[in-house]
């Protein structure tokens, strides 16, 4: 998280410098918007990773104790296989938003299906 944040801050500083140096650059706002979107996506990937592996540090407690931790076992068995699902949702999210913002009157599942299956949506 720290490295992603520091990279984001560096890139943002560089973009501001470029915007101030080249005042006529109209694409700087769009560039900053893309940088912010990339930062948010990186944080989402990190969040998905933490959510998936959250129960893992508690496993030594479970195995060294005579008490059975049912909730910990269920959480691990549910969250670990979902890592790919979280990554899929984060990966598809930009296409999903693009299709959703085009003003099509489709429900959320139809938009998701369209985002995944249609090549040039």
HELIX and SHEET records of a PDB file:
HELIX    1   1 UNK A    2  UNK A   21  1                                  20    
HELIX    2   2 UNK A   28  UNK A   53  1                                  26    
HELIX    3   3 UNK A   56  UNK A   58  5                                   3    
HELIX    4   4 UNK A   59  UNK A   63  1                                   5    
HELIX    5   5 UNK A   70  UNK A   79  1                                  10    
HELIX    6   6 UNK A   80  UNK A   82  5                                   3    
HELIX    7   7 UNK A   83  UNK A  101  1                                  19    
HELIX    8   8 UNK A  108  UNK A  117  1                                  10    
END                                                                             
